Amino acid sequence: MDLSGHAQQVWIFLGESDQWHGRPLSLALLEMLKRNGIAGGTVLRGIAGYGAHSFIHTMSLVELSSDLPVIVTFVDRPDRVARVMPEIMSMVREGLITTIPVEVLKYTSRAVGPFPAHLTVADIMSRQVVSVRPDTPIAVIVELLIDRALRSAPVVDAENRVVGIITDGDLLTRGATELPLALQRELSLAERAAAVEILAERPHTAADLMTPDPVTLPMTTPLAEAAAIMADRGLKRIPVVDEQHRLVGMVSRYDLLSTVAEGLRQRPAEQVVPSGGTPQTVGDIMMTGIPTVRPDTPLAETLDHLLETDKRRVVVVDEHHHVVGIISDGDVLRRAAKRVRSGALRALAAWFGGGARPPGLEVAAEGRTAADVMTSPVVTLPADAPITEAVRLMMTHKIKRIPVVDANKRFVGMVGRAGVLAALSRRT
């Protein structure tokens, strides 16, 4: 967490005998601060002092039963201080609480895992969340998701409480749309408008299509716990809620990996030490069985290979099995858009989405090869590279999957964000 610049220091003056549910109040406050992701806290025990009652308390041997003064203090960003202050006020029934502005000249801490222990999802989540109501028409939802480049939207009630979520998968599996949202964005504006007009005639609303009672995370959830939940449930993003279950943000796989990457950037000399039995290298977590083609493979054959895997990726290799390019369904649509009539483009996109193979594909793709649609050059990773290196490259280049090569630069597999996050969550 970046604490450089302006921050606030909080001083909480207590008595040593002050209790909270049968425990020392000072320790209860520390635990509350840690639970809420405050960067750190300190308890100071005075040797003498007096308070509102004007009794002087000391630690001399003849006054061992005296109520010595205790101070709990911490430094953090003003927004984080404001977040925990109501709870502090409710816990401190007698005492003094002050805040002063401070300038942080340096703040460093030793990382003990990939996810900073003092951070919660509230620190990294997206707060500008697009949500819909249960009665929102499906056409409005799809248009909103495409225009905002989103893959899901929480469904909230009149009090902004999360009651469901609509994802790209929900739209496809429940028959609301024929194409994944990512492919719909590659279509022309006219085709997209025509698709929305068809949806507008359907009576479906968010309540008909949403996944009810989705997984949510409290604002105080530590990042390591959020990563474990996301990996175990196979989720890409999760709504974040407050104590009343009201929507306050969304945390994504990208947010979590970006936080890990930032920690690696700030502490390049440190390595995350894996515990016994956990994956250590990208070779331990890579996916195998990814289709490969040669640069001169006919385009029609390349597209058939593209549909062999649910990863929708084909790796282009040379005669030595070295990676020279990569092809995704989005690459094909973007590069075909200028050469294929709109109806054929939509048929091709529908095929990628699980529809029927377009008639006349061989004729339309005649004379074109994998090299015509591949993305090149390609970022690759050696199989013995640490998983943290995959995080760095994915966040630096904003890519979701990276081909993995052996010591001779030959393609052996692919690593993706899901596998990386799952491995990191097992290290915590």
C-alpha positions as CSV (number, residue, x, y, z in Angstrom):
1,M,0.0,0.0,0.0
2,D,1.3,3.5,-0.9
3,L,1.4,5.6,2.3
4,S,3.7,8.4,0.9
5,G,2.5,11.9,1.2
6,H,-0.3,13.2,3.3
7,A,-1.9,10.9,5.9
8,Q,-3.5,11.0,9.3
9,Q,-2.2,9.9,12.7
10,V,-4.8,8.8,15.2
11,W,-4.2,8.9,19.0
12,I,-6.5,7.0,21.3
13,F,-5.9,7.7,25.0
14,L,-7.2,4.9,27.3
15,G,-6.8,3.5,30.8
16,E,-5.1,0.2,31.3
17,S,-8.2,-1.2,33.0
18,D,-10.6,-0.3,30.1
19,Q,-12.3,-3.5,28.8
20,W,-14.2,-4.5,25.7
21,H,-16.3,-7.7,26.1
22,G,-14.0,-8.9,28.9
23,R,-10.7,-8.2,27.1
24,P,-8.3,-5.2,27.3
25,L,-9.7,-2.5,25.1
26,S,-6.3,-1.7,23.7
27,L,-5.9,-5.2,22.3
28,A,-9.5,-5.2,21.0
29,L,-8.8,-2.0,19.1
30,L,-5.6,-3.4,17.6
31,E,-7.5,-6.5,16.4
32,M,-10.3,-4.3,14.9
33,L,-7.7,-2.2,13.1
34,K,-6.1,-5.3,11.6
35,R,-9.4,-6.7,10.6
36,N,-10.2,-3.5,8.7
37,G,-6.9,-3.5,6.9
38,I,-5.2,-0.6,8.7
39,A,-1.5,-0.6,7.8
40,G,-0.4,-1.0,11.4
41,G,-1.1,0.0,15.0
42,T,0.9,0.4,18.2
43,V,0.0,0.3,21.9
44,L,2.1,2.5,24.2
45,R,1.9,2.1,28.0
46,G,2.7,5.1,30.0
47,I,4.7,5.2,33.3
48,A,2.5,8.0,34.8
49,G,-0.3,10.3,33.9
50,Y,-3.7,11.7,34.9
51,G,-7.0,12.2,33.0
52,A,-10.4,13.7,33.4
53,H,-10.7,12.5,37.0
54,S,-7.5,14.3,37.9
55,F,-6.0,11.2,39.6
56,I,-2.3,10.8,39.0
57,H,-1.5,7.2,38.2
58,T,2.1,5.8,38.3
59,M,3.8,2.5,37.9
60,S,5.7,2.8,41.2
61,L,5.9,-0.4,43.3
62,V,3.6,1.0,46.0
63,E,0.9,1.6,43.5
64,L,0.8,-1.5,41.4
65,S,-3.0,-1.4,41.2
66,S,-3.0,2.0,39.5
67,D,-4.8,2.4,36.2
68,L,-1.9,3.4,34.0
69,P,-2.4,5.4,30.8
70,V,-2.4,3.5,27.5
71,I,-2.2,5.0,24.0
72,V,-3.2,3.2,20.8
73,T,-1.9,5.0,17.7
74,F,-1.8,4.4,14.0
75,V,-1.1,6.2,10.7
76,D,-3.0,5.6,7.5
77,R,-4.7,7.4,4.6
78,P,-7.6,9.8,5.5
79,D,-10.2,7.7,3.7
80,R,-9.2,4.6,5.6
81,V,-9.1,6.4,8.9
82,A,-12.7,7.7,8.2
83,R,-13.8,4.2,7.5
84,V,-12.8,2.8,10.9
85,M,-13.5,5.9,13.0
86,P,-17.2,5.1,13.7
87,E,-16.2,1.7,15.1
88,I,-13.4,3.3,17.2
89,M,-15.9,5.8,18.6
90,S,-18.3,3.1,19.6
91,M,-15.6,1.0,21.4
92,V,-14.1,3.9,23.3
93,R,-16.6,4.8,26.0
94,E,-14.2,6.8,28.1
95,G,-11.1,8.4,26.9
96,L,-9.7,10.8,24.3
97,I,-9.4,10.4,20.5
98,T,-7.4,12.9,18.4
99,T,-6.3,13.0,14.8
100,I,-3.5,15.1,13.3
101,P,-2.3,15.4,9.7
102,V,1.1,14.0,9.0
103,E,3.4,13.7,6.1
104,V,4.8,10.2,5.4
105,L,8.4,10.5,4.2
106,K,9.0,6.7,4.0
107,Y,6.9,3.6,4.5
108,T,8.2,0.1,3.8
109,S,7.2,-3.3,5.0
110,R,8.4,-6.9,4.5
111,A,6.1,-8.9,2.4
112,V,5.4,-12.4,3.8
113,G,3.2,-13.5,0.9
114,P,1.9,-12.5,-2.5
115,F,-1.0,-10.5,-1.1
116,P,-0.2,-7.7,1.4
117,A,-1.7,-8.8,4.8
118,H,-2.9,-5.3,5.7
119,L,-4.9,-4.7,2.5
120,T,-8.6,-5.6,2.1
121,V,-10.8,-5.7,-1.0
122,A,-12.0,-2.2,-0.1
123,D,-8.5,-0.9,-1.0
124,I,-8.3,-2.3,-4.5
125,M,-11.9,-2.7,-5.7
126,S,-13.6,-0.7,-8.4
127,R,-16.0,1.7,-6.8
128,Q,-17.7,2.9,-10.0
129,V,-19.9,-0.1,-10.5
130,V,-22.5,-0.5,-13.2
131,S,-25.5,-2.3,-11.7
132,V,-29.0,-3.0,-12.9
133,R,-32.4,-3.6,-11.3
134,P,-34.4,-6.9,-11.4
135,D,-36.9,-5.3,-13.9
136,T,-34.2,-4.0,-16.3
137,P,-35.0,-5.3,-19.8
138,I,-32.4,-7.6,-21.3
139,A,-31.8,-5.3,-24.3
140,V,-30.8,-2.5,-22.0
141,I,-28.4,-4.8,-20.0
142,V,-26.7,-6.2,-23.1
143,E,-26.2,-2.7,-24.6
144,L,-24.9,-1.4,-21.3
145,L,-22.4,-4.3,-21.0
146,I,-21.1,-3.9,-24.5
147,D,-20.8,-0.1,-24.4
148,R,-18.9,-0.2,-21.0
149,A,-16.8,-3.2,-22.1
150,L,-18.0,-5.2,-19.1
151,R,-18.6,-9.0,-18.7
152,S,-21.1,-8.8,-15.8
153,A,-23.3,-6.6,-13.8
154,P,-24.7,-7.0,-10.3
155,V,-28.4,-6.9,-9.8
156,V,-29.5,-4.7,-6.9
157,D,-32.9,-4.0,-5.2
158,A,-34.3,-0.5,-4.3
159,E,-31.9,-0.4,-1.3
160,N,-28.9,-1.2,-3.4
161,R,-28.6,-4.7,-1.9
162,V,-27.1,-7.3,-4.1
163,V,-29.8,-9.9,-5.1
164,G,-28.1,-11.4,-8.2
165,I,-25.6,-11.1,-10.9
166,I,-25.8,-11.3,-14.7
167,T,-22.7,-12.5,-16.5
168,D,-21.8,-13.2,-20.1
169,G,-22.2,-16.9,-19.3
170,D,-25.7,-16.3,-18.0
171,L,-26.7,-14.5,-21.2
172,L,-25.4,-17.4,-23.3
173,T,-26.6,-20.4,-21.4
174,R,-30.1,-19.0,-20.8
175,G,-30.6,-18.2,-24.5
176,A,-30.7,-14.4,-24.2
177,T,-27.8,-13.9,-26.6
178,E,-26.2,-16.0,-29.3
179,L,-22.7,-14.5,-29.1
180,P,-20.3,-13.8,-26.2
181,L,-20.1,-10.1,-25.3
182,A,-16.4,-9.9,-26.4
183,L,-17.3,-11.1,-29.9
184,Q,-20.3,-8.8,-30.1
185,R,-18.0,-5.9,-29.6
186,E,-16.1,-6.9,-32.7
187,L,-19.2,-6.5,-34.9
188,S,-20.1,-3.4,-36.7
189,L,-22.3,-0.7,-35.1
190,A,-25.1,-1.6,-37.5
191,E,-25.0,-5.3,-36.6
192,R,-24.9,-4.6,-32.9
193,A,-27.9,-2.2,-33.3
194,A,-29.8,-4.9,-35.2
195,A,-29.1,-7.4,-32.4
196,V,-30.3,-5.0,-29.7
197,E,-33.5,-4.5,-31.7
198,I,-34.2,-8.2,-31.7
199,L,-33.5,-8.3,-27.9
200,A,-35.9,-5.4,-27.4
201,E,-38.8,-7.6,-28.6
202,R,-38.1,-10.2,-25.9
203,P,-39.8,-9.9,-22.5
204,H,-36.8,-11.1,-20.5
205,T,-35.6,-9.0,-17.6
206,A,-32.6,-9.2,-15.2
207,A,-34.7,-11.2,-12.8
208,D,-35.3,-13.9,-15.5
209,L,-31.6,-14.4,-16.4
210,M,-29.6,-13.5,-13.3
211,T,-27.8,-15.9,-11.0
212,P,-29.6,-15.2,-7.7
213,D,-27.8,-14.8,-4.3
214,P,-24.3,-14.6,-5.9
215,V,-21.0,-14.9,-4.0
216,T,-20.2,-11.5,-2.4
217,L,-17.4,-10.2,-0.2
218,P,-17.5,-7.9,2.8
219,M,-15.4,-4.8,2.5
220,T,-13.0,-6.1,5.2
221,T,-12.1,-9.3,3.4
222,P,-8.3,-9.7,3.2
223,L,-6.9,-10.1,-0.3
224,A,-5.6,-13.6,0.3
225,E,-9.1,-14.7,1.3
226,A,-10.6,-13.0,-1.7
227,A,-8.1,-14.7,-4.0
228,A,-8.8,-18.1,-2.5
229,I,-12.6,-17.7,-2.9
230,M,-12.2,-16.5,-6.5
231,A,-9.9,-19.4,-7.4
232,D,-12.0,-22.1,-5.6
233,R,-15.3,-20.9,-7.2
234,G,-13.8,-20.2,-10.7
235,L,-15.0,-16.6,-10.6
236,K,-13.4,-13.6,-12.4
237,R,-15.0,-10.9,-10.4
238,I,-17.1,-10.6,-7.2
239,P,-19.4,-7.9,-5.8
240,V,-18.2,-6.2,-2.6
241,V,-20.8,-5.2,0.0
242,D,-21.0,-3.3,3.2
243,E,-22.5,-4.4,6.6
244,Q,-26.1,-4.0,5.2
245,H,-25.2,-6.1,2.1
246,R,-25.4,-3.0,-0.1
247,L,-23.2,-2.9,-3.2
248,V,-20.1,-0.7,-2.8
249,G,-17.7,-2.1,-5.4
250,M,-16.4,-5.0,-7.5
251,V,-13.1,-6.8,-7.1
252,S,-11.7,-8.7,-10.0
253,R,-9.0,-11.2,-10.8
254,Y,-7.2,-8.4,-12.6
255,D,-7.4,-6.2,-9.4
256,L,-5.8,-8.9,-7.3
257,L,-3.0,-9.7,-9.8
258,S,-2.3,-6.0,-10.3
259,T,-1.8,-5.6,-6.5
260,V,0.7,-8.5,-6.6
261,A,2.5,-7.0,-9.6
262,E,2.7,-3.6,-7.8
263,G,4.3,-5.3,-4.8
264,L,6.8,-7.0,-7.0
265,R,7.6,-3.7,-8.7
266,Q,8.2,-1.9,-5.4
267,R,10.3,-4.8,-4.0
268,P,12.0,-6.4,-7.0
269,A,14.6,-8.1,-4.8
270,E,12.1,-10.0,-2.8
271,Q,10.7,-13.3,-3.8
272,V,7.5,-14.9,-2.6
273,V,8.7,-18.1,-0.9
274,P,6.4,-21.0,-1.7
275,S,5.4,-23.4,1.0
276,G,5.9,-27.1,0.6
277,G,3.8,-28.8,-2.0
278,T,2.6,-25.6,-3.8
279,P,3.3,-24.8,-7.4
280,Q,6.6,-22.8,-7.9
281,T,7.0,-22.3,-11.6
282,V,4.8,-21.6,-14.6
283,G,5.6,-25.2,-15.8
284,D,3.8,-26.5,-12.7
285,I,0.5,-24.7,-13.6
286,M,0.6,-24.4,-17.4
287,M,-2.2,-25.8,-19.5
288,T,-1.3,-28.4,-22.1
289,G,-3.0,-29.6,-25.3
290,I,-3.3,-26.2,-26.8
291,P,-3.7,-26.5,-30.6
292,T,-0.8,-25.4,-32.8
293,V,-0.6,-24.6,-36.5
294,R,2.2,-23.4,-38.9
295,P,2.2,-19.9,-40.4
296,D,1.2,-21.4,-43.8
297,T,-1.7,-23.5,-42.4
298,P,-4.8,-22.6,-44.4
299,L,-7.1,-20.2,-42.6
300,A,-10.2,-22.5,-42.7
301,E,-8.1,-25.3,-41.1
302,T,-6.8,-22.9,-38.5
303,L,-10.3,-21.8,-37.6
304,D,-11.2,-25.5,-37.0
305,H,-8.3,-25.8,-34.6
306,L,-9.4,-22.7,-32.9
307,L,-12.6,-24.3,-31.9
308,E,-10.9,-27.4,-30.5
309,T,-10.2,-25.7,-27.2
310,D,-12.5,-23.7,-24.9
311,K,-9.5,-21.3,-24.4
312,R,-10.1,-20.1,-28.0
313,R,-6.4,-19.8,-28.6
314,V,-4.2,-21.3,-31.3
315,V,-0.4,-21.0,-31.1
316,V,1.5,-20.5,-34.4
317,V,4.8,-22.3,-34.4
318,D,7.6,-22.7,-37.0
319,E,9.4,-25.9,-38.1
320,H,11.4,-26.0,-34.9
321,H,8.2,-25.6,-32.8
322,H,9.2,-22.1,-31.8
323,V,6.4,-19.7,-31.1
324,V,5.9,-17.1,-33.9
325,G,2.4,-16.0,-33.3
326,I,-0.9,-16.5,-31.5
327,I,-4.5,-16.4,-32.7
328,S,-7.7,-15.8,-30.8
329,D,-11.3,-15.6,-32.0
330,G,-11.2,-11.9,-31.5
331,D,-8.1,-11.6,-33.7
332,V,-9.9,-13.4,-36.5
333,L,-13.0,-11.2,-36.3
334,R,-11.0,-7.9,-36.1
335,R,-8.9,-8.8,-39.1
336,A,-11.8,-10.3,-41.1
337,A,-14.1,-7.3,-40.5
338,K,-12.7,-5.3,-43.4
339,R,-12.8,-8.1,-45.9
340,V,-16.0,-10.0,-45.1
341,R,-19.5,-8.9,-45.7
342,S,-21.3,-8.1,-42.4
343,G,-23.7,-11.1,-42.5
344,A,-20.8,-13.5,-43.0
345,L,-18.9,-11.8,-40.2
346,R,-21.8,-12.4,-37.8
347,A,-22.1,-16.0,-38.9
348,L,-18.4,-16.5,-38.2
349,A,-18.8,-14.9,-34.7
350,A,-21.9,-17.1,-34.1
351,W,-19.7,-20.2,-35.0
352,F,-17.1,-19.1,-32.4
353,G,-19.9,-18.7,-29.9
354,G,-21.0,-22.3,-30.4
355,G,-23.3,-22.1,-33.5
356,A,-23.3,-23.9,-36.8
357,R,-20.3,-23.8,-39.1
358,P,-20.9,-21.1,-41.7
359,P,-21.5,-22.4,-45.2
360,G,-18.8,-21.5,-47.7
361,L,-16.1,-21.0,-45.2
362,E,-13.4,-22.6,-47.3
363,V,-14.3,-20.3,-50.2
364,A,-14.3,-17.1,-48.0
365,A,-11.0,-18.1,-46.5
366,E,-9.4,-19.3,-49.7
367,G,-5.8,-18.0,-50.2
368,R,-5.5,-16.9,-46.6
369,T,-3.3,-18.5,-43.9
370,A,-2.7,-18.4,-40.2
371,A,0.0,-15.8,-40.7
372,D,-2.7,-13.4,-42.0
373,V,-4.6,-13.3,-38.8
374,M,-2.0,-14.0,-36.1
375,T,-0.7,-11.6,-33.5
376,S,3.1,-11.4,-33.6
377,P,5.6,-11.1,-31.9
378,V,4.4,-13.0,-28.8
379,V,5.5,-12.7,-25.2
380,T,6.6,-16.1,-23.9
381,L,7.7,-17.6,-20.6
382,P,10.2,-20.4,-19.9
383,A,8.7,-23.3,-18.1
384,D,11.1,-22.8,-15.1
385,A,10.2,-19.1,-14.6
386,P,8.7,-18.3,-11.2
387,I,5.0,-17.7,-11.1
388,T,5.6,-14.1,-10.0
389,E,7.2,-13.5,-13.4
390,A,4.0,-14.5,-15.1
391,V,2.2,-12.0,-13.0
392,R,4.7,-9.2,-14.0
393,L,4.3,-10.0,-17.7
394,M,0.5,-10.3,-17.7
395,M,0.1,-7.0,-15.9
396,T,2.8,-5.1,-17.9
397,H,1.5,-6.2,-21.3
398,K,-2.2,-6.5,-20.2
399,I,-2.5,-10.0,-21.6
400,K,-4.5,-12.9,-20.2
401,R,-2.5,-15.9,-21.4
402,I,1.2,-16.5,-22.2
403,P,2.7,-19.4,-24.2
404,V,5.3,-21.4,-22.2
405,V,8.5,-22.7,-23.8
406,D,11.1,-25.2,-22.8
407,A,14.9,-24.7,-22.6
408,N,15.1,-25.0,-26.4
409,K,12.4,-22.3,-26.9
410,R,9.9,-25.0,-28.1
411,F,6.3,-24.5,-27.2
412,V,5.1,-26.7,-24.4
413,G,1.9,-25.1,-22.9
414,M,0.2,-21.9,-21.9
415,V,-0.4,-20.2,-18.5
416,G,-3.4,-18.0,-17.8
417,R,-4.6,-15.6,-15.1
418,A,-6.9,-18.2,-13.5
419,G,-4.0,-20.6,-13.0
420,V,-1.7,-17.9,-11.7
421,L,-4.3,-16.7,-9.2
422,A,-5.1,-20.2,-8.0
423,A,-1.4,-20.9,-7.4
424,L,-0.9,-17.6,-5.5
425,S,-3.9,-18.3,-3.3
426,R,-2.5,-21.6,-2.3
427,R,0.8,-20.0,-1.2
428,T,-0.9,-17.7,1.3
